[in-house]
Amino acid sequence: MPLSEHHTGREWIVEAYGCDPVRLADPAALRALFDAIVLELSLHPVGEPVWHQFPAPGGLTGLLMLAESHLTVHTFPEHASACLNLFCCTPRAPWAWEARLAALLGAQRVAMRELAREYARGPVRAAMLDEAVR
């Protein structure tokens, strides 16, 4: 492996505002959201999603473990907002967060941050880590 080769994952931290409060409290709507993300990004779930529904007016929290890492959502119907997090340790095409969250949750505004998550940096990085352990 060349010394310059980097191993980098991608993490998306997404806030959706002005969402439909009914959809934010609807387990079927959030399952459809997860299904769309998994299908459209060619992700690989390793099990079923885990959901927790809060008493009204609260929303839901969902977690889906992926071969690529994880997908999470936490909704706030009382604030018409949702917070999502997707981490993939392998390259992934961009997803149309704004358009898809508008279609699936009725989001009026979406704020998205994409982070490069470097998890290895070739043999030089491995040697540095080995040295630090000694």
Beta strands, then each sheet from edge to edge (+ up, - down):
strand 1: 7-17
strand 2: 50-53
strand 3: 60-65
strand 4: 69-76
strand 5: 81-88
strand 6: 109-120
sheet 1: 2+ 3- 4+ 5- 1+ 6-
end
